[in-house]
Amino acid sequence: QVRLVESGGGLVQPGGSLTLSCAASGSIFSINAMGWYQQAPGKERELVAVISNDGSTNYADSVKGRFTISRDNAKNTVYLQMNSLKPEDTAVYYCNADAKPYRSTRYYKFWGQGTQVTVSS
């Protein structure tokens, strides 16, 4: 019904920058919050940043001042600009959206397939 596709991951040196993108497609009536989560090896998936459909944002303490989440509602796309990257930011990053499919009476959480971000010299 709803598909999320991430892009933009890769290998970057400490102090570098990356921008992740996540486009939602399919039978979408509306989308509320969209967000990014990270999952490092051996750890649970954790919230990185979330943005509501009115543009209000929330960040994990570990990324405040370094990461910026934004969205383009016309394109059903959410972005994560990551600056001053650290080795501890290395993880698989997953996109998430609270979306209501057409002919549905409620919102569901949909997930992307994940994109690897590796911060290493």
C-alpha atoms as an extended CHARMM CRD file, in Angstrom:
* protein
*
       121  EXT
         1         1  GLN       CA              0.0000000000        0.0000000000        0.0000000000  PROA      1               0.0000000000
         2         2  VAL       CA              2.6660000000        2.5090000000        1.0850000000  PROA      2               0.0000000000
         3         3  ARG       CA              6.3190000000        2.1480000000        0.1920000000  PROA      3               0.0000000000
         4         4  LEU       CA              9.2560000000        4.0940000000        1.6390000000  PROA      4               0.0000000000
         5         5  VAL       CA             12.5540000000        4.1700000000       -0.2230000000  PROA      5               0.0000000000
         6         6  GLU       CA             15.6710000000        5.6480000000        1.3770000000  PROA      6               0.0000000000
         7         7  SER       CA             18.7640000000        6.8720000000       -0.4060000000  PROA      7               0.0000000000
         8         8  GLY       CA             21.9250000000        8.8130000000        0.3520000000  PROA      8               0.0000000000
         9         9  GLY       CA             23.8260000000        6.5570000000        2.7280000000  PROA      9               0.0000000000
        10        10  GLY       CA             27.4780000000        5.7100000000        2.3390000000  PROA      10              0.0000000000
        11        11  LEU       CA             30.9690000000        6.0020000000        3.7570000000  PROA      11              0.0000000000
        12        12  VAL       CA             32.1440000000        9.3630000000        5.0730000000  PROA      12              0.0000000000
        13        13  GLN       CA             35.0820000000       10.5560000000        7.1260000000  PROA      13              0.0000000000
        14        14  PRO       CA             34.6290000000       11.9250000000       10.6390000000  PROA      14              0.0000000000
        15        15  GLY       CA             33.5530000000       15.5530000000       10.4480000000  PROA      15              0.0000000000
        16        16  GLY       CA             31.9470000000       15.0360000000        7.0640000000  PROA      16              0.0000000000
        17        17  SER       CA             28.3560000000       15.3890000000        5.9220000000  PROA      17              0.0000000000
        18        18  LEU       CA             25.6790000000       13.2700000000        4.3060000000  PROA      18              0.0000000000
        19        19  THR       CA             22.0830000000       13.8740000000        3.3210000000  PROA      19              0.0000000000
        20        20  LEU       CA             19.5600000000       11.0520000000        3.4820000000  PROA      20              0.0000000000
        21        21  SER       CA             16.3040000000       11.1140000000        1.5360000000  PROA      21              0.0000000000
        22        22  CYS       CA             13.1840000000        9.0200000000        1.9200000000  PROA      22              0.0000000000
        23        23  ALA       CA             10.3300000000        9.1090000000       -0.5740000000  PROA      23              0.0000000000
        24        24  ALA       CA              6.9180000000        7.6700000000        0.2240000000  PROA      24              0.0000000000
        25        25  SER       CA              4.8070000000        6.3270000000       -2.6220000000  PROA      25              0.0000000000
        26        26  GLY       CA              1.7420000000        4.2150000000       -3.2200000000  PROA      26              0.0000000000
        27        27  SER       CA             -1.8430000000        4.5350000000       -2.1540000000  PROA      27              0.0000000000
        28        28  ILE       CA             -1.3930000000        7.4380000000        0.2670000000  PROA      28              0.0000000000
        29        29  PHE       CA             -4.2850000000        9.5240000000        1.5240000000  PROA      29              0.0000000000
        30        30  SER       CA             -2.2490000000       11.5160000000        4.0360000000  PROA      30              0.0000000000
        31        31  ILE       CA              0.9330000000       11.4150000000        6.1180000000  PROA      31              0.0000000000
        32        32  ASN       CA              1.3430000000       12.6760000000        9.6600000000  PROA      32              0.0000000000
        33        33  ALA       CA              4.7740000000       12.4300000000       11.2530000000  PROA      33              0.0000000000
        34        34  MET       CA              7.8370000000       11.2550000000        9.3730000000  PROA      34              0.0000000000
        35        35  GLY       CA             11.0750000000       10.3350000000       11.0310000000  PROA      35              0.0000000000
        36        36  TRP       CA             14.4850000000        8.7640000000       10.9830000000  PROA      36              0.0000000000
        37        37  TYR       CA             15.7420000000        5.9930000000       13.2370000000  PROA      37              0.0000000000
        38        38  GLN       CA             19.1740000000        4.4420000000       13.5860000000  PROA      38              0.0000000000
        39        39  GLN       CA             20.1820000000        0.9200000000       14.4870000000  PROA      39              0.0000000000
        40        40  ALA       CA             23.7990000000        0.1480000000       15.2620000000  PROA      40              0.0000000000
        41        41  PRO       CA             25.0840000000       -3.4570000000       15.3920000000  PROA      41              0.0000000000
        42        42  GLY       CA             23.9040000000       -5.1880000000       18.5380000000  PROA      42              0.0000000000
        43        43  LYS       CA             21.6950000000       -2.2780000000       19.5610000000  PROA      43              0.0000000000
        44        44  GLU       CA             17.9990000000       -1.5280000000       19.3840000000  PROA      44              0.0000000000
        45        45  ARG       CA             16.5300000000        0.8470000000       16.8470000000  PROA      45              0.0000000000
        46        46  GLU       CA             16.4610000000        4.4000000000       18.2380000000  PROA      46              0.0000000000
        47        47  LEU       CA             14.7710000000        7.6000000000       17.1940000000  PROA      47              0.0000000000
        48        48  VAL       CA             17.0820000000       10.1570000000       15.5900000000  PROA      48              0.0000000000
        49        49  ALA       CA             14.6410000000       12.8490000000       14.5120000000  PROA      49              0.0000000000
        50        50  VAL       CA             10.9650000000       13.2990000000       13.7460000000  PROA      50              0.0000000000
        51        51  ILE       CA              8.9920000000       15.9840000000       11.9270000000  PROA      51              0.0000000000
        52        52  SER       CA              5.2440000000       16.4980000000       12.0140000000  PROA      52              0.0000000000
        53        53  ASN       CA              3.1710000000       17.5870000000        9.0350000000  PROA      53              0.0000000000
        54        54  ASP       CA              3.1310000000       21.1570000000       10.4010000000  PROA      54              0.0000000000
        55        55  GLY       CA              6.9330000000       21.2260000000       10.4680000000  PROA      55              0.0000000000
        56        56  SER       CA              7.5890000000       20.8790000000       14.1920000000  PROA      56              0.0000000000
        57        57  THR       CA             10.6550000000       18.7710000000       14.9310000000  PROA      57              0.0000000000
        58        58  ASN       CA             12.2100000000       16.7180000000       17.6900000000  PROA      58              0.0000000000
        59        59  TYR       CA             15.7530000000       15.3340000000       17.8960000000  PROA      59              0.0000000000
        60        60  ALA       CA             17.6870000000       12.8460000000       19.9440000000  PROA      60              0.0000000000
        61        61  ASP       CA             20.1150000000       14.6310000000       22.2710000000  PROA      61              0.0000000000
        62        62  SER       CA             23.0510000000       12.9440000000       20.5520000000  PROA      62              0.0000000000
        63        63  VAL       CA             22.3490000000       14.6750000000       17.2070000000  PROA      63              0.0000000000
        64        64  LYS       CA             21.0360000000       18.0820000000       18.2850000000  PROA      64              0.0000000000
        65        65  GLY       CA             22.9190000000       20.8550000000       16.5430000000  PROA      65              0.0000000000
        66        66  ARG       CA             24.4150000000       18.4560000000       13.9820000000  PROA      66              0.0000000000
        67        67  PHE       CA             21.4450000000       16.8870000000       12.1830000000  PROA      67              0.0000000000
        68        68  THR       CA             18.4950000000       18.6430000000       10.5540000000  PROA      68              0.0000000000
        69        69  ILE       CA             15.2770000000       16.9450000000        9.4930000000  PROA      69              0.0000000000
        70        70  SER       CA             13.0350000000       18.4860000000        6.8620000000  PROA      70              0.0000000000
        71        71  ARG       CA             10.2250000000       17.4100000000        4.5620000000  PROA      71              0.0000000000
        72        72  ASP       CA              8.5880000000       18.2550000000        1.2710000000  PROA      72              0.0000000000
        73        73  ASN       CA              4.9040000000       17.4740000000        1.6710000000  PROA      73              0.0000000000
        74        74  ALA       CA              4.2090000000       17.8800000000       -2.0410000000  PROA      74              0.0000000000
        75        75  LYS       CA              6.6980000000       15.0950000000       -2.7540000000  PROA      75              0.0000000000
        76        76  ASN       CA              5.9500000000       12.9780000000        0.3460000000  PROA      76              0.0000000000
        77        77  THR       CA              9.6690000000       13.0840000000        1.0510000000  PROA      77              0.0000000000
        78        78  VAL       CA             11.6460000000       13.5200000000        4.2460000000  PROA      78              0.0000000000
        79        79  TYR       CA             15.3260000000       14.4570000000        4.4610000000  PROA      79              0.0000000000
        80        80  LEU       CA             18.0280000000       14.1680000000        7.0860000000  PROA      80              0.0000000000
        81        81  GLN       CA             20.9830000000       16.4970000000        6.7260000000  PROA      81              0.0000000000
        82        82  MET       CA             23.8240000000       15.0990000000        8.8270000000  PROA      82              0.0000000000
        83        83  ASN       CA             26.8090000000       17.3290000000        9.5900000000  PROA      83              0.0000000000
        84        84  SER       CA             29.8720000000       16.9080000000       11.7930000000  PROA      84              0.0000000000
        85        85  LEU       CA             29.4790000000       13.1490000000       11.6040000000  PROA      85              0.0000000000
        86        86  LYS       CA             31.1310000000       11.0040000000       14.2590000000  PROA      86              0.0000000000
        87        87  PRO       CA             32.1120000000        7.3160000000       14.2200000000  PROA      87              0.0000000000
        88        88  GLU       CA             29.3490000000        6.6630000000       16.7390000000  PROA      88              0.0000000000
        89        89  ASP       CA             26.8030000000        7.7950000000       14.1330000000  PROA      89              0.0000000000
        90        90  THR       CA             27.6060000000        4.6210000000       12.1880000000  PROA      90              0.0000000000
        91        91  ALA       CA             24.3840000000        2.6480000000       11.8370000000  PROA      91              0.0000000000
        92        92  VAL       CA             21.6450000000        1.5880000000        9.4750000000  PROA      92              0.0000000000
        93        93  TYR       CA             19.2200000000        4.4940000000        9.1520000000  PROA      93              0.0000000000
        94        94  TYR       CA             15.5420000000        3.7280000000        8.6770000000  PROA      94              0.0000000000
        95        95  CYS       CA             12.8380000000        6.0540000000        7.4700000000  PROA      95              0.0000000000
        96        96  ASN       CA              9.4190000000        5.9180000000        9.1030000000  PROA      96              0.0000000000
        97        97  ALA       CA              6.0670000000        7.4440000000        8.2190000000  PROA      97              0.0000000000
        98        98  ASP       CA              2.6720000000        7.4940000000        9.9050000000  PROA      98              0.0000000000
        99        99  ALA       CA              0.5220000000        7.2240000000        6.8070000000  PROA      99              0.0000000000
       100       100  LYS       CA             -3.1420000000        6.6760000000        6.0540000000  PROA      100             0.0000000000
       101       101  PRO       CA             -3.7300000000        4.6620000000        2.8860000000  PROA      101             0.0000000000
       102       102  TYR       CA             -6.7400000000        5.3490000000        0.6960000000  PROA      102             0.0000000000
       103       103  ARG       CA             -9.8760000000        3.4960000000        1.8570000000  PROA      103             0.0000000000
       104       104  SER       CA             -8.3170000000        3.0590000000        5.2890000000  PROA      104             0.0000000000
       105       105  THR       CA             -9.8430000000        4.4030000000        8.4950000000  PROA      105             0.0000000000
       106       106  ARG       CA             -6.6160000000        4.7080000000       10.4360000000  PROA      106             0.0000000000
       107       107  TYR       CA             -2.9200000000        5.5450000000       10.2360000000  PROA      107             0.0000000000
       108       108  TYR       CA             -0.2070000000        2.9070000000       10.1300000000  PROA      108             0.0000000000
       109       109  LYS       CA              3.5530000000        3.0170000000       10.6750000000  PROA      109             0.0000000000
       110       110  PHE       CA              5.4840000000        2.1940000000        7.5450000000  PROA      110             0.0000000000
       111       111  TRP       CA              9.2230000000        1.5690000000        7.3640000000  PROA      111             0.0000000000
       112       112  GLY       CA             11.8400000000        1.8170000000        4.6780000000  PROA      112             0.0000000000
       113       113  GLN       CA             14.4180000000       -0.8760000000        3.9970000000  PROA      113             0.0000000000
       114       114  GLY       CA             17.2430000000        1.0720000000        5.6380000000  PROA      114             0.0000000000
       115       115  THR       CA             20.4130000000        2.6820000000        4.3460000000  PROA      115             0.0000000000
       116       116  GLN       CA             23.8900000000        2.1540000000        5.7840000000  PROA      116             0.0000000000
       117       117  VAL       CA             25.8590000000        5.1280000000        7.0810000000  PROA      117             0.0000000000
       118       118  THR       CA             29.4790000000        4.4500000000        7.9970000000  PROA      118             0.0000000000
       119       119  VAL       CA             31.6630000000        7.1340000000        9.5520000000  PROA      119             0.0000000000
       120       120  SER       CA             35.2960000000        6.1070000000        9.4510000000  PROA      120             0.0000000000
       121       121  SER       CA             38.7170000000        7.3770000000        8.4670000000  PROA      121             0.0000000000
